[in-house]
């Protein structure tokens, strides 16, 4: 959104020309995010692990928040172009989500992937039992090709999105897909043949499937740009389309995102342009690449429900522009950054460092063009699996090409491990705001090996609620993502349910990631688990 020489930052209009030291002033006192500036008087924590990525839950603390990046697994991709379809006849090999999707299907006990096969060519399917080793559709079913959407002459796919709808009332709609198409002359087969030739039509198509393999076209979307995607907000029960939009500036145009939500994915997705709300863009804290120097732009914004909040993946474009990439035959540089939201519309970006960056290493598999998948991450044991796509630029026929060499990598993070509150070896505490819950058992995700973490329950006026004192607390002294806190003389927290309380945590040489109140001694959080994972049902961390 741009108006009268101003830019949008966290919902606030700011001057285009920044006053001296304005950035430093913002660093000292960031502009408001609605739910951080005006949290409810009492926060209900019945759903999900309560992540400590911001101050929403915190009344007072002397701990330091530390953000963590994902670790890329191995020295190369876990999935790369091999088949004739994926090799694109040697022009622009691609075999990875763009954004498509990677989800765990609890009914079949399989990791499932929908991916881009051959640049601007096919939409394909693969599955895995362990999330590492993948089998294509042609390997799973004799006589089947990997392509799951029939090929139409002259029709080229761009970005796409896939989703497993756990709440679908109609079994034929359990799997949902969006694909952006460009329609050219029927004789046109490869992307490079369309250079400089505009398609005679383009737009989004919506599909449904009962098994994730056989798809049926249902409807079209409203007007949108390429790399439009979608997600489901489980807290508000809304389907949201993250729409590619742009700003026309004096010195060119800038990629931005528009927002449209609806109740029914298929029948209500034919939005009008005036119904698309201005939503997201980069801001002054997105630093330009120090070598390239181009102004950052928001290439994509994906989201998914994770535990008690919405997890957002910002794809930040750092250049070069398309025409420069075409001349240099190098992929665009895009880094993946994270954001957090309590409503799915307003985003808080407490850390601007890349979560998964382009390596920028010439001809390396992850040189650039990093893309998350639609599910963003999966919960696998004690870790989060982030499947992402990256481009090397290597083309068997062209030598190098900006859209060649797309493959899928895997990065992992500790479960809930986006940020930790730490005492830095000095000891410290954290007091929550007023909370309400109806569970019985307090759990923490913490690394207290070599230290300890203790807790006490307080009333709304900070008085200790016996017997839940620090003195009666059995200290947590291990490293674990699901550790129950107990007190001597107390069986559980059932006598504190449905009343305002605070929790005070004490740390010594520890890292504290999240806490939650579970109805069960198993530690089930009842929160959302993004793209799913083994041992979960309905996309929720519940007892199975």
Kinemage of the C-alpha trace (Angstrom):
@kinemage 1
@onewidth
@group {chain A} dominant
@subgroup {mainchain}
@vectorlist {calphas} color= white
{ca unk a 1} P 0.000 0.000 0.000
{ca unk a 2} L 1.357 3.433 -0.865
{ca unk a 3} L -0.318 6.794 -0.548
{ca unk a 4} L 0.875 10.392 -0.510
{ca unk a 5} L 4.556 9.450 -0.376
{ca unk a 6} L 4.160 7.088 2.544
{ca unk a 7} L 4.848 3.397 3.105
{ca unk a 8} L 3.038 0.803 5.152
{ca unk a 9} L 4.885 -0.697 8.126
{ca unk a 10} L 3.028 -3.038 10.466
{ca unk a 11} L -0.247 -1.374 9.560
{ca unk a 12} L 1.100 2.180 10.117
{ca unk a 13} L 1.744 4.685 7.334
{ca unk a 14} L 5.274 6.118 7.484
{ca unk a 15} L 7.113 8.745 5.445
{ca unk a 16} L 8.873 7.628 2.283
{ca unk a 17} L 11.908 9.742 3.226
{ca unk a 18} L 13.013 8.611 6.675
{ca unk a 19} L 13.988 11.365 9.128
{ca unk a 20} L 17.561 11.177 10.485
{ca unk a 21} L 18.072 8.296 12.931
{ca unk a 22} L 14.449 7.219 12.434
{ca unk a 23} L 15.469 3.613 11.993
{ca unk a 24} L 17.443 3.708 15.248
{ca unk a 25} L 14.422 5.178 17.023
{ca unk a 26} L 12.225 2.384 15.676
{ca unk a 27} L 14.722 -0.201 16.906
{ca unk a 28} L 14.420 1.258 20.396
{ca unk a 29} L 10.621 1.423 20.273
{ca unk a 30} L 9.078 -0.629 17.436
{ca unk a 31} L 5.803 0.479 15.939
{ca unk a 32} L 2.772 -1.222 17.452
{ca unk a 33} L 1.340 -4.579 16.474
{ca unk a 34} L -2.305 -4.594 17.662
{ca unk a 35} L -2.246 -7.740 19.777
{ca unk a 36} L 1.075 -6.794 21.397
{ca unk a 37} L 0.047 -3.261 22.223
{ca unk a 38} L -3.387 -4.209 23.530
{ca unk a 39} L -3.386 -7.804 24.777
{ca unk a 40} L -6.576 -9.071 26.447
{ca unk a 41} L -6.828 -8.702 30.196
{ca unk a 42} L -6.879 -12.486 30.491
{ca unk a 43} L -5.342 -14.804 27.920
{ca unk a 44} L -6.960 -18.192 27.457
{ca unk a 45} L -4.316 -20.868 26.795
{ca unk a 46} L -6.419 -23.981 26.182
{ca unk a 47} L -5.107 -24.420 22.634
{ca unk a 48} L -1.501 -25.231 21.882
{ca unk a 49} L 1.972 -24.721 23.168
{ca unk a 50} L 2.540 -21.109 24.143
{ca unk a 51} L 5.593 -19.940 22.232
{ca unk a 52} L 7.833 -17.224 23.632
{ca unk a 53} L 8.539 -15.533 20.303
{ca unk a 54} L 7.141 -12.202 21.518
{ca unk a 55} L 5.889 -10.471 24.677
{ca unk a 56} L 2.224 -11.309 24.186
{ca unk a 57} L 2.212 -13.699 27.170
{ca unk a 58} L 4.837 -11.931 29.266
{ca unk a 59} L 4.118 -9.432 32.023
{ca unk a 60} L 7.664 -9.078 33.317
{ca unk a 61} L 11.050 -10.721 32.762
{ca unk a 62} L 14.777 -10.147 32.958
{ca unk a 63} L 15.545 -12.944 30.479
{ca unk a 64} L 16.962 -12.369 27.021
{ca unk a 65} L 15.153 -13.591 23.905
{ca unk a 66} L 17.381 -15.404 21.400
{ca unk a 67} L 16.187 -16.354 17.906
{ca unk a 68} L 17.335 -19.497 16.131
{ca unk a 69} L 17.712 -20.410 12.468
{ca unk a 70} L 17.052 -23.744 10.814
{ca unk a 71} L 19.887 -26.205 10.116
{ca unk a 72} L 20.088 -27.557 6.578
{ca unk a 73} L 20.328 -31.351 6.557
{ca unk a 74} L 23.268 -32.811 4.648
{ca unk a 75} L 25.283 -31.351 1.799
{ca unk a 76} L 22.631 -31.513 -0.891
{ca unk a 77} L 18.955 -31.842 -1.711
{ca unk a 78} L 16.708 -34.703 -0.594
{ca unk a 79} L 14.821 -34.613 -3.905
{ca unk a 80} L 16.130 -33.533 -7.318
{ca unk a 81} L 15.294 -33.806 -11.041
{ca unk a 82} L 15.711 -37.286 -12.528
{ca unk a 83} L 12.786 -38.229 -14.777
{ca unk a 84} L 12.222 -37.018 -18.343
{ca unk a 85} L 9.409 -34.772 -17.142
{ca unk a 86} L 11.543 -33.234 -14.394
{ca unk a 87} L 14.587 -32.810 -16.655
{ca unk a 88} L 12.514 -30.644 -19.031
{ca unk a 89} L 14.372 -32.143 -22.009
{ca unk a 90} L 17.561 -30.673 -20.567
{ca unk a 91} L 16.446 -27.047 -20.598
{ca unk a 92} L 15.291 -26.117 -17.072
{ca unk a 93} L 15.289 -29.180 -14.784
{ca unk a 94} L 13.005 -28.771 -11.770
{ca unk a 95} L 11.708 -31.214 -9.151
{ca unk a 96} L 10.530 -29.363 -6.045
{ca unk a 97} L 7.524 -27.600 -4.516
{ca unk a 98} L 6.839 -24.165 -6.012
{ca unk a 99} L 5.111 -23.698 -3.444
{ca unk a 100} L 2.840 -26.733 -3.952
{ca unk a 101} L 2.970 -28.551 -0.606
{ca unk a 102} L 4.442 -31.194 1.701
{ca unk a 103} L 2.125 -32.678 4.322
{ca unk a 104} L 1.882 -35.769 6.487
{ca unk a 105} L -1.259 -37.779 5.775
{ca unk a 106} L -2.374 -39.493 8.974
{ca unk a 107} L -4.806 -41.781 7.151
{ca unk a 108} L -2.115 -43.372 5.011
{ca unk a 109} L 0.764 -42.784 7.475
{ca unk a 110} L 2.814 -41.181 4.715
{ca unk a 111} L 4.624 -37.959 3.924
{ca unk a 112} L 3.074 -36.616 0.711
{ca unk a 113} L 4.502 -34.064 -1.675
{ca unk a 114} L 2.970 -32.171 -4.576
{ca unk a 115} L 5.666 -30.555 -6.661
{ca unk a 116} L 6.687 -28.658 -9.783
{ca unk a 117} L 8.163 -31.061 -12.379
{ca unk a 118} L 10.072 -29.398 -15.233
{ca unk a 119} L 10.008 -25.614 -15.321
{ca unk a 120} L 6.483 -24.349 -16.102
{ca unk a 121} L 5.511 -27.868 -17.102
{ca unk a 122} L 3.991 -30.488 -14.804
{ca unk a 123} L 2.402 -30.816 -11.394
{ca unk a 124} L 3.549 -34.141 -9.943
{ca unk a 125} L 3.248 -36.283 -6.821
{ca unk a 126} L 5.618 -38.291 -4.606
{ca unk a 127} L 5.422 -39.854 -1.160
{ca unk a 128} L 7.720 -41.079 1.589
{ca unk a 129} L 7.592 -43.215 4.686
{ca unk a 130} L 10.350 -41.349 6.535
{ca unk a 131} L 10.300 -37.881 4.980
{ca unk a 132} L 13.785 -38.392 3.541
{ca unk a 133} L 13.502 -41.030 0.831
{ca unk a 134} L 10.835 -40.271 -1.760
{ca unk a 135} L 9.064 -42.384 -4.386
{ca unk a 136} L 7.416 -40.829 -7.412
{ca unk a 137} L 3.928 -41.775 -8.577
{ca unk a 138} L 5.369 -43.732 -11.497
{ca unk a 139} L 7.270 -45.865 -8.987
{ca unk a 140} L 4.191 -46.402 -6.845
{ca unk a 141} L 1.696 -47.387 -9.529
{ca unk a 142} L 2.575 -49.304 -12.676
{ca unk a 143} L 1.526 -47.483 -15.801
{ca unk a 144} L 1.091 -44.103 -14.084
{ca unk a 145} L 3.085 -41.027 -15.031
{ca unk a 146} L 4.276 -38.602 -12.364
{ca unk a 147} L 2.146 -35.793 -13.751
{ca unk a 148} L -1.200 -35.561 -11.906
{ca unk a 149} L -2.788 -32.665 -13.839
{ca unk a 150} L -3.287 -33.454 -17.562
{ca unk a 151} L -1.113 -31.514 -19.978
{ca unk a 152} L -2.835 -29.036 -22.262
{ca unk a 153} L -0.907 -27.801 -25.335
{ca unk a 154} L 0.375 -24.281 -24.818
{ca unk a 155} L -0.669 -24.155 -21.146
{ca unk a 156} L 2.164 -23.491 -18.668
{ca unk a 157} L 1.838 -23.696 -14.903
{ca unk a 158} L 3.490 -21.220 -12.571
{ca unk a 159} L 3.143 -21.247 -8.782
{ca unk a 160} L 0.764 -23.610 -7.019
{ca unk a 161} L -0.488 -24.566 -3.582
{ca unk a 162} L -1.799 -27.811 -2.104
{ca unk a 163} L -3.476 -28.577 1.215
{ca unk a 164} L -4.922 -31.491 3.170
{ca unk a 165} L -8.264 -30.368 4.561
{ca unk a 166} L -8.818 -32.384 7.752
{ca unk a 167} L -12.254 -30.814 8.247
{ca unk a 168} L -13.617 -31.385 4.746
{ca unk a 169} L -17.253 -32.484 4.944
{ca unk a 170} L -17.173 -33.828 1.400
{ca unk a 171} L -14.548 -36.634 1.052
{ca unk a 172} L -13.953 -35.610 -2.560
{ca unk a 173} L -12.610 -32.257 -1.293
{ca unk a 174} L -10.158 -33.589 1.304
{ca unk a 175} L -7.262 -32.431 -0.880
{ca unk a 176} L -7.356 -28.931 -2.324
{ca unk a 177} L -5.093 -27.329 -4.908
{ca unk a 178} L -4.532 -23.957 -6.572
{ca unk a 179} L -2.492 -23.687 -9.780
{ca unk a 180} L -1.649 -20.511 -11.688
{ca unk a 181} L -1.672 -21.003 -15.451
{ca unk a 182} L -0.567 -19.037 -18.497
{ca unk a 183} L -2.143 -19.918 -21.842
{ca unk a 184} L -0.102 -19.482 -25.023
{ca unk a 185} L -0.258 -20.703 -28.584
{ca unk a 186} L -0.771 -24.470 -28.641
{ca unk a 187} L 2.535 -25.004 -30.460
{ca unk a 188} L 4.486 -23.566 -27.529
{ca unk a 189} L 6.004 -26.216 -25.250
{ca unk a 190} L 8.870 -24.727 -23.229
{ca unk a 191} L 9.089 -21.634 -21.055
{ca unk a 192} L 12.021 -20.173 -22.975
{ca unk a 193} L 9.910 -20.167 -26.155
{ca unk a 194} L 7.547 -17.677 -24.502
{ca unk a 195} L 10.245 -15.080 -23.868
{ca unk a 196} L 8.751 -11.710 -24.775
{ca unk a 197} L 5.417 -13.239 -25.805
{ca unk a 198} L 2.506 -12.427 -23.540
{ca unk a 199} L -0.036 -15.180 -22.841
{ca unk a 200} L -3.539 -14.638 -24.191
{ca unk a 201} L -4.954 -15.516 -20.761
{ca unk a 202} L -3.719 -16.332 -17.272
{ca unk a 203} L -5.145 -16.942 -13.819
{ca unk a 204} L -5.804 -19.348 -10.980
{ca unk a 205} L -7.581 -22.698 -11.196
{ca unk a 206} L -8.901 -24.655 -8.184
{ca unk a 207} L -8.955 -28.451 -7.985
{ca unk a 208} L -10.260 -31.078 -5.584
{ca unk a 209} L -9.265 -34.677 -4.926
{ca unk a 210} L -10.293 -37.543 -2.678
{ca unk a 211} L -6.866 -39.222 -2.731
{ca unk a 212} L -4.379 -36.495 -3.610
{ca unk a 213} L -3.533 -38.136 -6.934
{ca unk a 214} L -6.642 -37.932 -9.106
{ca unk a 215} L -7.782 -34.317 -9.419
{ca unk a 216} L -10.926 -32.651 -10.691
{ca unk a 217} L -11.140 -29.027 -11.843
{ca unk a 218} L -13.795 -27.179 -9.835
{ca unk a 219} L -13.596 -23.413 -10.335
{ca unk a 220} L -11.461 -20.385 -11.115
{ca unk a 221} L -10.291 -17.608 -8.818
{ca unk a 222} L -10.537 -13.869 -9.109
{ca unk a 223} L -7.798 -11.855 -10.804
{ca unk a 224} L -4.390 -12.518 -9.280
{ca unk a 225} L -0.697 -12.497 -10.096
{ca unk a 226} L 1.741 -15.373 -10.402
{ca unk a 227} L 3.047 -16.899 -7.166
{ca unk a 228} L -0.352 -16.412 -5.576
{ca unk a 229} L -0.842 -19.053 -2.861
{ca unk a 230} L -3.354 -19.929 -0.155
{ca unk a 231} L -3.567 -21.271 3.386
{ca unk a 232} L -6.122 -22.267 5.992
{ca unk a 233} L -6.473 -20.326 9.241
{ca unk a 234} L -7.699 -22.990 11.725
{ca unk a 235} L -8.341 -20.451 14.501
{ca unk a 236} L -10.811 -18.451 12.431
{ca unk a 237} L -11.893 -21.301 10.115
{ca unk a 238} L -11.124 -19.247 7.017
{ca unk a 239} L -9.471 -19.996 3.700
{ca unk a 240} L -7.046 -17.214 2.858
{ca unk a 241} L -5.548 -16.391 -0.525
{ca unk a 242} L -2.168 -14.676 -0.423
{ca unk a 243} L -2.368 -12.768 -3.682
{ca unk a 244} L 0.561 -11.421 -5.688
{ca unk a 245} L 0.039 -7.678 -6.056
{ca unk a 246} L 2.358 -4.811 -6.903
{ca unk a 247} L 2.970 -1.130 -6.350
{ca unk a 248} L 3.726 1.191 -9.235
{ca unk a 249} L 6.549 3.409 -8.015
{ca unk a 250} L 8.374 6.297 -9.668
{ca unk a 251} L 11.423 4.141 -10.374
{ca unk a 252} L 9.604 0.912 -11.230
{ca unk a 253} L 7.269 -1.528 -9.502
{ca unk a 254} L 7.465 -3.466 -6.272
{ca unk a 255} L 6.103 -6.907 -5.386
{ca unk a 256} L 3.575 -6.869 -2.529
{ca unk a 257} L 0.818 -9.125 -1.169
{ca unk a 258} L -2.945 -8.824 -1.125
{ca unk a 259} L -5.341 -10.623 1.217
{ca unk a 260} L -8.679 -12.279 0.559
{ca unk a 261} L -10.490 -14.665 2.917
{ca unk a 262} L -13.577 -16.831 2.506
{ca unk a 263} L -15.507 -19.638 4.156
{ca unk a 264} L -15.807 -21.940 1.153
{ca unk a 265} L -12.634 -22.595 -0.814
{ca unk a 266} L -14.322 -23.329 -4.125
{ca unk a 267} L -17.539 -21.320 -4.319
{ca unk a 268} L -16.268 -18.064 -2.796
{ca unk a 269} L -12.850 -17.676 -4.431
{ca unk a 270} L -14.021 -15.575 -7.366
{ca unk a 271} L -13.100 -12.321 -5.682
{ca unk a 272} L -13.405 -8.886 -7.210
{ca unk a 273} L -10.374 -6.623 -7.238
{ca unk a 274} L -11.927 -4.216 -4.745
{ca unk a 275} L -12.324 -7.111 -2.273
{ca unk a 276} L -8.577 -7.737 -2.106
{ca unk a 277} L -7.062 -5.949 0.891
{ca unk a 278} L -3.560 -4.489 0.884
{ca unk a 279} L -1.665 -6.774 3.196
{ca unk a 280} L 2.091 -7.075 3.189
{ca unk a 281} L 5.379 -5.767 1.896
{ca unk a 282} L 8.957 -5.498 3.051
{ca unk a 283} L 9.967 -2.639 5.351
{ca unk a 284} L 13.029 -0.694 6.423
{ca unk a 285} L 14.388 -3.567 8.523
{ca unk a 286} L 14.718 -5.832 5.481
{ca unk a 287} L 18.296 -5.042 4.589
{ca unk a 288} L 19.419 -5.124 0.929
{ca unk a 289} L 21.902 -7.803 -0.051
{ca unk a 290} L 25.322 -6.190 0.611
{ca unk a 291} L 26.632 -7.254 -2.806
{ca unk a 292} L 23.553 -6.833 -4.996
{ca unk a 293} L 22.197 -3.688 -3.336
{ca unk a 294} L 18.638 -3.831 -4.703
{ca unk a 295} L 15.690 -2.767 -2.492
{ca unk a 296} L 14.089 -5.878 -0.925
{ca unk a 297} L 10.599 -6.913 -2.037
{ca unk a 298} L 8.040 -9.368 -0.660
{ca unk a 299} L 7.972 -12.211 -3.175
{ca unk a 300} L 5.533 -14.380 -1.251
{ca unk a 301} L 3.815 -14.723 2.118
{ca unk a 302} L 2.686 -18.171 3.254
{ca unk a 303} L 1.193 -19.153 6.598
{ca unk a 304} L 0.074 -22.158 8.624
{ca unk a 305} L -1.378 -22.826 12.042
{ca unk a 306} L 1.345 -23.895 14.463
{ca unk a 307} L 0.364 -24.681 18.060
{ca unk a 308} L -1.253 -21.479 19.454
{ca unk a 309} L -0.434 -19.022 16.648
{ca unk a 310} L -0.018 -18.568 12.920
{ca unk a 311} L 3.462 -19.115 11.553
{ca unk a 312} L 4.340 -17.011 8.524
{ca unk a 313} L 7.045 -17.511 5.909
{ca unk a 314} L 8.173 -14.307 4.213
{ca unk a 315} L 9.982 -14.919 0.922
{ca unk a 316} L 12.114 -11.785 0.602
{ca unk a 317} L 13.403 -11.002 -2.886
{ca unk a 318} L 16.799 -9.302 -2.905
{ca unk a 319} L 17.420 -9.113 -6.649
{ca unk a 320} L 18.579 -8.981 -9.304
{ca unk a 321} L 15.558 -7.941 -11.394
{ca unk a 322} L 14.300 -10.440 -13.967
{ca unk a 323} L 16.011 -8.777 -16.929
{ca unk a 324} L 19.392 -8.880 -15.160
{ca unk a 325} L 18.893 -12.540 -14.203
{ca unk a 326} L 18.071 -13.332 -17.824
{ca unk a 327} L 21.294 -11.714 -19.008
{ca unk a 328} L 23.524 -13.224 -16.315
{ca unk a 329} L 21.759 -16.628 -16.360
{ca unk a 330} L 21.601 -16.711 -12.571
{ca unk a 331} L 18.639 -17.417 -10.254
{ca unk a 332} L 17.103 -14.632 -8.209
{ca unk a 333} L 18.265 -14.309 -4.623
{ca unk a 334} L 15.397 -14.946 -2.201
{ca unk a 335} L 15.770 -15.592 1.525
{ca unk a 336} L 13.098 -17.135 3.730
{ca unk a 337} L 12.288 -15.195 6.905
{ca unk a 338} L 9.714 -15.854 9.620
{ca unk a 339} L 6.845 -13.914 11.146
{ca unk a 340} L 4.202 -14.636 13.778
{ca unk a 341} L 0.548 -13.710 14.067
{ca unk a 342} L -2.353 -14.183 16.482
{ca unk a 343} L -5.026 -13.566 13.832
{ca unk a 344} L -3.416 -14.435 10.485
{ca unk a 345} L -3.583 -10.876 9.160
{ca unk a 346} L -1.354 -8.715 11.393
{ca unk a 347} L 2.219 -9.996 11.460
{ca unk a 348} L 4.988 -9.475 13.977
{ca unk a 349} L 8.528 -9.809 12.677
{ca unk a 350} L 10.772 -9.732 15.741
{ca unk a 351} L 13.778 -11.133 13.862
{ca unk a 352} L 14.761 -10.042 10.354
{ca unk a 353} L 17.649 -12.462 9.911
{ca unk a 354} L 17.154 -15.121 7.215
{ca unk a 355} L 15.721 -18.341 8.613
{ca unk a 356} L 16.749 -20.259 5.493
{ca unk a 357} L 19.007 -18.154 3.247
{ca unk a 358} L 20.174 -18.579 -0.326
{ca unk a 359} L 23.770 -19.807 -0.190
{ca unk a 360} L 24.815 -17.422 -2.997
{ca unk a 361} L 27.527 -19.957 -3.878
{ca unk a 362} L 27.943 -20.183 -7.634
{ca unk a 363} L 26.269 -23.288 -9.143
{ca unk a 364} L 25.599 -24.806 -5.707
{ca unk a 365} L 22.244 -26.575 -5.401
{ca unk a 366} L 20.873 -23.871 -3.063
{ca unk a 367} L 22.416 -20.875 -4.811
{ca unk a 368} L 19.156 -18.919 -4.775
{ca unk a 369} L 15.401 -18.650 -5.341
{ca unk a 370} L 14.467 -20.171 -1.962
{ca unk a 371} L 10.778 -21.127 -1.647
{ca unk a 372} L 8.927 -22.635 1.323
{ca unk a 373} L 6.269 -25.251 0.671
{ca unk a 374} L 2.627 -24.479 1.465
{ca unk a 375} L 2.625 -26.461 4.730
{ca unk a 376} L 5.826 -24.615 5.781
{ca unk a 377} L 6.870 -27.274 8.320
{ca unk a 378} L 5.993 -30.676 9.758
{ca unk a 379} L 6.362 -31.927 13.333
{ca unk a 380} L 8.508 -35.066 13.345
{ca unk a 381} L 9.432 -36.267 16.809
{ca unk a 382} L 11.390 -33.576 18.617
{ca unk a 383} L 12.082 -31.625 15.423
{ca unk a 384} L 10.360 -29.461 12.860
{ca unk a 385} L 10.988 -30.403 9.225
{ca unk a 386} L 11.133 -27.471 6.803
{ca unk a 387} L 11.068 -28.615 3.187
{ca unk a 388} L 12.214 -25.827 0.903
{ca unk a 389} L 13.026 -25.406 -2.759
{ca unk a 390} L 16.220 -23.922 -4.143
{ca unk a 391} L 17.718 -23.320 -7.586
{ca unk a 392} L 21.309 -23.896 -8.720
{ca unk a 393} L 20.926 -22.350 -12.176
{ca unk a 394} L 22.565 -25.371 -13.824
{ca unk a 395} L 21.038 -26.353 -17.181
{ca unk a 396} L 22.340 -29.269 -19.297
{ca unk a 397} L 21.496 -27.441 -22.552
{ca unk a 398} L 21.869 -23.773 -21.630
{ca unk a 399} L 24.832 -24.208 -19.300
{ca unk a 400} L 23.238 -21.790 -16.845
{ca unk a 401} L 19.688 -20.426 -16.673
{ca unk a 402} L 17.827 -18.411 -14.057
{ca unk a 403} L 15.075 -21.038 -13.746
{ca unk a 404} L 17.161 -24.205 -14.009
{ca unk a 405} L 18.258 -26.670 -11.359
{ca unk a 406} L 15.311 -26.614 -8.947
{ca unk a 407} L 15.496 -29.229 -6.180
{ca unk a 408} L 14.163 -29.712 -2.647
{ca unk a 409} L 16.202 -29.439 0.533
{ca unk a 410} L 15.368 -30.185 4.135
{ca unk a 411} L 16.132 -28.005 7.142
{ca unk a 412} L 15.320 -28.838 10.749
{ca unk a 413} L 14.700 -26.938 13.956
{ca unk a 414} L 13.991 -27.979 17.500
{ca unk a 415} L 10.253 -28.261 18.078
{ca unk a 416} L 9.035 -24.787 19.155
{ca unk a 417} L 12.633 -23.695 18.667
{ca unk a 418} L 12.057 -20.369 16.912
{ca unk a 419} L 13.092 -18.393 19.994
{ca unk a 420} L 14.242 -19.116 23.524
{ca unk a 421} L 14.208 -17.020 26.671
{ca unk a 422} L 17.614 -17.343 28.341
{ca unk a 423} L 19.212 -16.228 31.588
{ca unk a 424} L 22.725 -16.121 30.091
{ca unk a 425} L 24.103 -17.962 33.113
{ca unk a 426} L 23.087 -15.198 35.523
{ca unk a 427} L 19.776 -16.631 36.675
{ca unk a 428} L 16.487 -14.950 35.894
{ca unk a 429} L 12.718 -15.087 35.882
{ca unk a 430} L 9.629 -14.655 33.719
{ca unk a 431} L 6.127 -13.776 34.920
{ca unk a 432} L 3.182 -14.305 32.581
{ca unk a 433} L 0.165 -12.084 32.137
{ca unk a 434} L -3.106 -13.288 33.615
{ca unk a 435} L -4.007 -16.664 32.139
{ca unk a 436} L -7.004 -18.977 32.148
{ca unk a 437} L -6.931 -22.689 31.335
{ca unk a 438} L -8.935 -25.847 31.807
{ca unk a 439} L -6.103 -28.391 31.704
{ca unk a 440} L -4.390 -30.141 34.580
{ca unk a 441} L -0.677 -30.462 33.875
{ca unk a 442} L 1.989 -27.813 33.227
{ca unk a 443} L 4.567 -28.699 30.585
{ca unk a 444} L 7.629 -26.873 29.313
{ca unk a 445} L 9.947 -27.158 26.354
{ca unk a 446} L 13.319 -26.282 27.841
{ca unk a 447} L 16.993 -27.105 27.840
{ca unk a 448} L 17.912 -27.160 31.516
{ca unk a 449} L 20.779 -29.622 31.233
{ca unk a 450} L 23.499 -28.234 33.488
{ca unk a 451} L 21.015 -25.893 35.128
{ca unk a 452} L 17.415 -25.879 36.260
{ca unk a 453} L 13.973 -24.461 35.597
{ca unk a 454} L 11.337 -24.030 38.305
{ca unk a 455} L 7.812 -22.623 38.360
{ca unk a 456} L 5.244 -21.349 40.793
{ca unk a 457} L 1.582 -20.498 40.366
{ca unk a 458} L 0.382 -17.039 41.369
{ca unk a 459} L -3.034 -15.463 41.689
{ca unk a 460} L -3.869 -12.364 39.669
{ca unk a 461} L -2.293 -10.190 42.380
{ca unk a 462} L 0.983 -12.134 42.318
{ca unk a 463} L 0.357 -14.030 45.560
{ca unk a 464} L 1.670 -17.593 45.621
{ca unk a 465} L -1.030 -20.229 45.349
{ca unk a 466} L -0.129 -23.038 47.763
{ca unk a 467} L 1.174 -25.656 47.339
{ca unk a 468} L 2.449 -24.477 43.924
{ca unk a 469} L 5.431 -22.553 45.260
{ca unk a 470} L 8.984 -22.492 43.974
{ca unk a 471} L 10.111 -24.322 47.108
{ca unk a 472} L 7.711 -27.199 46.406
{ca unk a 473} L 8.557 -27.363 42.692
{ca unk a 474} L 10.528 -30.358 41.431
{ca unk a 475} L 13.145 -28.663 39.205
{ca unk a 476} L 13.439 -29.485 35.529
{ca unk a 477} L 17.105 -30.388 35.012
{ca unk a 478} L 17.108 -31.990 31.574
{ca unk a 479} L 16.891 -31.010 27.934
{ca unk a 480} L 13.527 -31.979 26.425
{ca unk a 481} L 10.717 -30.642 24.278
{ca unk a 482} L 7.958 -32.132 26.487
{ca unk a 483} L 8.734 -31.986 30.227
{ca unk a 484} L 6.079 -31.936 32.932
{ca unk a 485} L 6.509 -29.686 35.969
{ca unk a 486} L 5.326 -31.111 39.296
{ca unk a 487} L 5.091 -29.866 42.864
{ca unk a 488} L 5.441 -31.801 46.093
{ca unk a 489} L 2.057 -32.034 47.771
{ca unk a 490} L 0.033 -31.457 44.590
{ca unk a 491} L -1.378 -34.046 42.206
{ca unk a 492} L -2.227 -31.592 39.424
{ca unk a 493} L -3.566 -28.106 38.669
{ca unk a 494} L -7.247 -29.026 38.524
{ca unk a 495} L -8.181 -26.729 41.424
{ca unk a 496} L -6.782 -23.743 39.465
{ca unk a 497} L -8.808 -24.275 36.318
{ca unk a 498} L -11.019 -21.522 34.955
{ca unk a 499} L -9.688 -18.807 37.214
{ca unk a 500} L -7.168 -16.022 36.493
{ca unk a 501} L -3.619 -17.034 37.423
{ca unk a 502} L -0.083 -16.120 36.542
{ca unk a 503} L 2.910 -18.433 36.214
{ca unk a 504} L 6.347 -17.393 37.375
{ca unk a 505} L 9.284 -19.295 35.903
{ca unk a 506} L 12.794 -19.267 37.372
{ca unk a 507} L 15.784 -20.129 35.179
{ca unk a 508} L 19.388 -20.942 35.939
{ca unk a 509} L 21.685 -21.809 33.002
{ca unk a 510} L 18.636 -22.737 30.931
{ca unk a 511} L 16.878 -22.060 27.640
{ca unk a 512} L 13.085 -21.787 27.728
{ca unk a 513} L 11.090 -22.239 24.487
{ca unk a 514} L 7.435 -22.749 25.381
{ca unk a 515} L 4.947 -23.811 28.035
{ca unk a 516} L 1.394 -25.159 28.005
{ca unk a 517} L -1.285 -26.708 30.182
{ca unk a 518} L -2.312 -30.176 29.011
{ca unk a 519} L -5.444 -32.127 29.938
{ca unk a 520} L -3.312 -35.264 29.890
{ca unk a 521} L -0.103 -36.539 31.435
{ca unk a 522} L 1.037 -37.329 27.887
{ca unk a 523} L 1.559 -33.626 27.279
{ca unk a 524} L -0.821 -33.313 24.328
{ca unk a 525} L -1.181 -29.575 23.672
{ca unk a 526} L -4.355 -29.635 21.534
{ca unk a 527} L -2.558 -27.165 19.280
{ca unk a 528} L -2.122 -27.195 15.513
{ca unk a 529} L 0.852 -28.977 13.992
{ca unk a 530} L 1.344 -27.096 10.694
{ca unk a 531} L 1.750 -29.662 7.896
{ca unk a 532} L 1.151 -32.532 10.317
{ca unk a 533} L 3.405 -35.357 11.351
{ca unk a 534} L 3.438 -38.912 12.686
{ca unk a 535} L 1.317 -39.585 15.788
{ca unk a 536} L -1.112 -36.693 15.254
{ca unk a 537} L -4.752 -36.778 14.248
{ca unk a 538} L -6.664 -34.117 12.346
{ca unk a 539} L -3.642 -31.832 12.235
{ca unk a 540} L -3.815 -31.385 16.016
{ca unk a 541} L -1.510 -32.473 18.856
{ca unk a 542} L -3.963 -34.702 20.621
{ca unk a 543} L -4.020 -38.165 22.135
{ca unk a 544} L -3.958 -40.881 19.473
